[in-house]
Amino acid sequence: MKKIFFLSLLFALNIQAQLQWRPLPTAITNIDNQRFDDVFFINDNVGWAANGAYAAVYKTTDGGANWTTQVTETSLGGNYYFRNIEFLDENIGFLGTLNNLFLKTIDGGTNWIPVTNLPTNPAAICGLDAVGTSTIYGCGAYFSPAFVIKSSDSGATWQYTDMSAYATALVEIQFLDESIGYASGADSNGGVVLKTTDGGLTWTPIFHSSIAGEYVWKLQILPTNTNVVFGSVEANAPNNGKMIRSLDGGANWISKEVPFTSVQGIGFLTETHGWVGGYTATIGTNFPFMETNDGGDTWTDAGVGGNLNRIFFLSDHLAYASGATIYKFSESSLSNPNFVETNRVPLKVDVLPNPIKDKLNVSITFTQNDHIVLELYDATGRFIKSLKNDVIKNPSTKNYSFDFPYPSGTYLLNLHNDTGRQSVKFIK
């Protein structure tokens, strides 16, 4: 069911002073500082939240005041990372994971069953979008390969499209209707946005960030003017991320720098007023949730929230966001005053010895099932080489060794896993 957005500008102006983001008072426990990767509402009251590494789905029927646990990785009998959740109506929904498992419900989330009738079993579903009454699109994976899936009959049958001709990785998919849509992720030259006008039969690249290692992480089609499309660009340290915006359906784009690196969640009320979120790559610093009122020329701290992956608008006075917890944007006083933001727990990484000589030896401790993308950058953040893509099937410490035929200097090892990105500096 496509999201419905009712603009009531006069009403919004009257209550603007009361509208604010608040962490919800919820029984959802943020285990081990893991974030909620997605939140989806079918109407003002009924919604679902998916926790990532803790791998659990929660449902609310009262606008987030109370939540009920629906499914966990324990009930599924495995270790999973839940990336996204999307519903066609109050009964039929889909849950994407990063672990070769794609789930469907036909009873509002009470029961979930694996989708087994895909032509190719996807390694991971990183993006989902329901449109109309029976069409659902999906894409993946952030660690490759790039693909798009589609069902026009509520998941009874599926199509699978290899997207390797356009991208090395896909993260997000958003459709205006059953025919016109966008997908985003990365190719060998950086962040990329693709567009289709025929329901995914053909795709055209319409944006390139042209900085290798960047991703266009999330997209938003502005509901009040569907020619306006926003994207969040996740960068690699020491570079800052960006907000991108098109006013003409993707024909032309402007880019505005955001004052932190890992920009992921994005949501705008108008062409100029909106928010971005994500996480910092520096241990001990707060996660950013930033607001702009001038189209990205300047940014201020929104004062709440962090580690955002999704901002979901229902109207100009009601929205939800998923991150360190679930946040609600409304005039309601409903909030959790005792909620304390916690930092993303980074991977434990050792480069030994450091300085290195002719070999780069890396030890990484994984506390859960994971994926890892290892890339090499110079000290300015310029991409040099992809080193390794690996699937981590069990908690473990893994050792990697790479030839290093590069001149003396300072380098950055970038690590991209299911929960985020971080960089480790080393010297040759």
Secondary structure, DSSP 8 states (H G I E B T S, - for coil): -----B--HHHHHHHTTT-EEEE---S---GGG--EEEEEESSSS-EEEEETTTTEEEEESSTTSS-EEEEEHHHHTS---EEEEEESSSS-EEEEESSS-EEEESSTTSS-EE----SS--S---EEEEETTTEEEEEE-TTS--EEEEESSTTSS-EEEE-TTT-SEEEEEEESSSS-EEEEEEETTEEEEEEESSTTSS-EEEEE--STT-EEEEEEE-TT-TT-EEEEEE--TTS--EEEEESSTTSS-EEEE-SSSEEEEEEESSSS-EEEEEE-SSTTS---EEEESSTTSS-EE-SS--S--EEEEEETTEEEEESSSEEEEES-----TT---------EEEESSSS-SSEEEEEEEESSSEEEEEEEEETTS-EEEEEEEEEE-SSEEEEEEEE----SSEEEEEEEETTEEEEEEEE-
